[in-house]
Amino acid sequence: MTNVIKTCDVLIAGTGVAGVYSALNLNKNLKIILITKENLRDCNSYLAQGGISTVLNDDDIIPYIEDTIKAGNYKNNKKSVEILVKESKDNIKRLIDLHVPFDKNEDGSLSYTREGGHSTFRIAHVKDETGKYIMESLYKELETRTNIEVIEKCRLIDIIKKDKLCLGGICSFKDDTLEIHAKSTILATGGLGGLFTSTTNFPSLTGDGISIALKNNVAIQDINYLQLHPTVLYEKNSNGKRLLLSESLRGEGGIIRNLKGEEFVDSLKPRDIVSKAILKEISKTPDTPYVYLDLTHLDKNFLMKRFPFIYSECLSRGYIMDTDMLPISPAHHYAMGGIKVNINGETNLTNLYALGETACTGVHGNNRLASNSLLEGVVFAYRCAKKINEELYSHTVNYPTKEELIDFLKERVDENYAKLLNC
């Protein structure tokens, strides 16, 4: 095993929405290294189905804040929530500028859906694969950036720390130890669903960023705040990653029923309430550990057009959404807690930042409101990028051009060297 050293301005661990969006909003003259434990697209952001929330207008600011705090059982950081809501619209516009093809109405306006805990329709979406379409747009832009190097199959195993500074990361890459020295380091390594036997997450997401933070005495917050998703397809012999049935299915009219066909919970309540109700119902029939999501009253063409991915995935498993009730049970979905950060993604270790699910801004309280995860990723990633740009500006932006440097040297070197500069 050899020890390889690389240097950059900013090291980012994680290629989900928070990691990639932060990279794209950093100054283009910064040298950025973006690493991922597996392949570029192996991130939970890519799996997001329902959509990304946004404030509709000024009149919706207070209702949206209230919905988020109520869903979080009033344990949220209110300042973080206000930032999330008030800066949502600008970030949606940035995503549109990056060519994310959000679904639109006939008049060209954004089409919105509704999910549990929301008091109105405010969730922008691309069919039922919003995360995929957002990420593909970001990855396409990534390919145009010559200042960003992407390294796949590169696992961050520790940070480089000296005194109270983070100076980069230590990685395992192709049987070598790769040291990446960086002025700023961002942990955007995702959640920890891979630790659970029943999850909607990629199995590779095992809380690596949180583990590294614990090892280095970086502050952790609310790590006990874990969320079940109530509507995950039940498959008897499934283990590990399971098929998520988007909350927007309920937002568009889906109903949760027990084995007798009775509606026993308001399907549009926040996730923790719905999950608890389902688990209580399941406990009555331990030999049949599921209930149903009923979509049979919805039009087939609507379901196929609005939810093509889920329709196809259910069909491949023998279920027809418009004629069969779908067996469901809760599964681990999201971690609200993580590495403690401020509103710019800064940790208590200088030059170390954390974003996305691996971080805890306090925005979600102890129960995340549906479709606030992608939004949190972009809002705080943008703020973090701005902060790093400010921190590194004096070191990187004012370098002279080649021509300016030649002119500068000509005035100071002897005649022979001056001639060489003219060659």
N, C-alpha and C positions, 0 to 999 in steps of 0.2 A: 504494500500500500504506500502510495506516494502522497506528499503534501503539496497541493497546488494553491497558489495565491492569485486572486484577482482583486482589482480595486474598482470602485465606482463612487458616485456621489450618493446614490440612494439604492439600498437593497430592499426589495419587497418580496416577502415570502407569502405566496398565495395568488392564484390566478382567477379568483372569483370576482364578483362585481366590485368589491371594495378595493382589492389589490390592483386590478386593471384600470379602474376609473381614476384612482389616485395617480397611477403612472401616467395616464393620458393628460392629466391636469397639472403635472409638474412641468417646469420650464423645459423647453425642447433642447436647450444646450446643457442640461444635466445628463450625466451618464447614469443610466438606470439599469440594474440587473433585476429581472423578475424571475423568481424560481417557483417551481411547483413540485410537490412530492410525487405525483403521478404524471398524467398527461394534462395538457392545457385545459381541456374541457371537463376534467374530473373534479367538479366543484358543485356545491349545492345550489349556487346561483343559477347554474345551467338547468337545474331541475324545477325551478320555480314555475308553477303553473298559473295561478290565479291572476297575478298582476302586480302593479306597483301603485301604491296610494299617492294621492296628491290633493292638496287643497283646491277647491273649485274656484273660489273667489274670496274676497275679503269677508263676506258674510259667513263663509264656511270655516274661518279660522278658529273661532271659539268652539263650534260644535266638533270639529275634528280633534282639537286638543282635548275636549271633554271625553270623546269616544276613546281616545288613546289612554287617558288616565283612568277612566272607568274600567276598561278592559284589563289594565295593569293593576287593578285593585288598589289604586291610590298610593302605590309604592314607587311611582315613577319619579325621576328627576324632572321637575317641571320646566326648568330652563332648557334642558335637552329636548323636551317635547315641543316647546315653543319654537326652537330652532328647526327641528324636524319639519314641523308644519309650515312655518313661514318661509323656509327655503326650499320647499318641495317643488313649487311651480317652476322656479328658475332651473332646477336640475332636470326636470322633465323636458324643458326646452332644450337643454344641453344634449340630452339623449336624442331628441328629435333631430338636432343639428348633426348628431353622429349617425343619423339615418336609421334609427330604430323605427320599424314600420308599425307603429301602434295602430290598432283597429280604429276606424273612423266612421262617423255617420255620413249619410248622403250629402250633407252640407259641408263636409270636410272637417267638422269638429271632432274632438276625441270622443270615442265611445267608452262609457264607464260601466263597470259592473259593481255589484255590492257583495260584501262578505260579512261573516259573523262579527257583531260588535259595532259595525258601521251604521250610522243613522241615516245614511243616504248613499247613492251610487257615486263613488269618487275614485274608483280603481281603474286606472288605464291598463290595457292588456293587449296582447297579440294572441288571438285565439286562446288556446289553453296551454301555450308554451312560451309564456312571456319571458321567462328567464333565458331560454335558449335564444330567442330573437335579440334580446338585449345583449347577451354575451357575444353572439356572432357579429353584431355590429361593432362592439368594442374590439373584438379580435381583429376584425378587418382593418380598423383604424390603427391597431397595434402594428400591423404589418408595414405601415407607411412610416413608422417612426424609427429612424436610423440610430437614435440615441438610446433605444431600449433593446436590451438583449434578453431573450427568453431562454431559460434552461429548464428542460423537462427532466423528470426522474431524478430530481435533486432535492434531497430531504434536509431541511434545517434541523440540526441536532442540538445546537446551542448558539448563544450569542457570544460575541467577543466583548468582554467587559473589563474596563480598567478604572479603578476608583469608582466614581459615580457616573461614568460615561459608557454608553454603548458604542462600540467601534466597528460593528458589522456582525457577521454570522459565520458559524462553522457548519459545513454541510457534508453529507455523504453523497458522493456522485461517482458512479462507474467504478466502484471499489476503491476510490481515492477519497482523501479528506480534502475538501475544497474550502479554503478560507477566503471569505469575501470581505474585504475591508471597505467600510462605507462611512460617510459622514452622518447619514441618517438611515435608520432601519425601521421598516414597517412590518409588523406581524399581522397578516391577514389570512391566517391558516385555517379559518373555518371552525366548525363546531366539533362536537365529540360524539356524534351519533354512532360512529363505528365501534364504540365501546358497548353498545347495546345489542341484544339478540333480535330486537324488533324495532326497526327504525325506517324513516324515509330517506336517510342520509346515505351518501357514498360510504362504503366500509373503510376507506382510507382515511376518513376524517376522525381522528382519534385524539383530539385535543392537544396537538403537539405544541401550539403556541402557549397554551395555558401551562403545560408541563415545563416548558422552558422558563416561563415567568416564575413559577414556583421555585425552580432550581436556583434562580438568581435574585430571589427576594423582591421581585416586582409585585406590586400590590394587586390582589385579586378581590373582586367584589361580587356578591350575590351568586356564587357558584351553585347554590342549591336551587336556584330558580330555573327549573327545566320544564319544557312544555311538551305535552302530548298533542298530536293532531288527532281529532276525533274520527275522521272519516278516511281510513286507510283500508284498502281491500283486504278482506280476510282470505287467506289461503292456508289450508290445513297444514301443509308440510313446509310452509315458508319459514326461512330463518335468515335474519339479517335485513337487507334492504327490501322494502315492500312498496307496492304501488300506491302512491298518494292519489286520493280522489279530491280534487281541488275544492276549496271552500266556496268558490264561485258557482259550483253546481247547486249549492243550497241558495246562493244569492240569486240564482236564476229560477228558483222554484223547487229544488229538491227537498224532500221531506225524510226525516229519520223516523223509522218505525221499529217496533219490537217484533218478536216472532209471530205475534198474533195479528200483526198489521196495524197496530195502534200507534198513533203519534204520541210520544211520551215526553218530548222535550221541544222547546222552541229552537229550531235548527239555526236561527240567526243570532243566538246568544254567543258571547265570547267562547273561545276554545276550551278554557278550563271548565266552564260550566257544562258545556255539551259533553266533554270527555267524561266528567264525573257522572253525569246522568247515564251515559252509555255503560260505563263500568258497573254502575249500580244495577242496571237492567240485566247485564250479562251475568252478574253474580247469582241471579235467580235461576239461570239455566246453565250450570257449569259444563254440561256435556255438549252444549251448543254455544260456544264462546263468541257470539257475534250478534249484531242486530242488522237492520237493513237501511240502505239509502234508496229511496224510491224516486225514480225519475220517469216512471212509466206513463205519467199523465202529461209529459212534455212531448212536443212534436219531434218525430224522428229526424226530419231535415234540419230542424233547429239544432238538435243535439250534435248531429254529424258536422254541421258547419261551425258551430260555436266551440265544440269540444272534440275536434278530430283526433287528437292524440289519445285522449282518455277513451273515446269510443273504440278506437282501434286496439288499444291495449286490453280493454275489457273483452272485446271480441276474440282476441287471441287466447284469452283464458276461458272462453266458453260462455261469456255473458253478453247479452244484447241489452244495451242501456234503456231502450225504449219499450222493452217487453219484460225484462227480468229485474227484480229487485236485487241490489248488489249487497252481498254480505260485507259488513265493515266491523272493525274494532280499532281502538286507539293504538298508536305507536309513538315512540319518541320522535320528536320533530325538530326541536330548537332549544338552544341554551340562551336564556336572557342574560345570565351572568357571564363573567369572564375577566379579562385583564382590565383593571380599573383605569379609565382614561378621562381626560377633561373634554371640553367641547371641540378641541382641535385634534383629538386622538393622541395626546401626549400622555405617557405613563410617568411614574415617579422616577424613572431612570432617564437621564438626559440623553437626547438623540434617539430614544426608542419610542416608537408609536405603535398603536394597535387599532385595527379597524374591523368592521363587520362582526360576524358572530363570535369571533375569538375575543372581542372587546366587550366592555360593559360601559356604555354611556349613561345607563340608568333610564334610557328613553322608554323601555318596555315595561318597567315595573316587574311584577312577578308573573306576567302573562302577556305575551305579545299580541297586539291587535293585528289581524290578518292583513297581509300585504304591506306591512311596515318594514319588513326586513330588507328588501331590495332598496327601499327608500332610505333607510338608515345607512346602508352601504354607500350610496352615492352622496348623500348630504354631508356626512362626516368625512368621507374620503376627499371630497372637494375642499372642505375646510382644512384638512390635514395637508393636502398638497399646497394650498395657499400659505400655510404656516411654514412649511419646509422651503418653499420658494423664497420667502422673506428671510429665513435663517441663512440660506446658502447664497443669497443674491450677491453679496459683496465678494464671494469667493469665485463666482462662476460667470456672472453676466458681463462684467466689464473687461474681460480679456481683450487686448487689441487684435485687430484683424492681421492677417499675414502682411498686407501692404503697409499698414501702420507700423508694424514691427520692423519691417525693412527700412522705412524712412527714419525710424528712431535710431536704428543701428548705423545708418549711413552718416549721421551727424556725429557719431562717437567712435567710429573705428578708423584705422589708418587707411591710406589710399589703396593699398593692395586688396584689403578686405572689401572696400567700397566697390571696387571693380567686380569682385566676385558676386556681390549682391546684385549687380546689374545683369549678370549672365542669365 
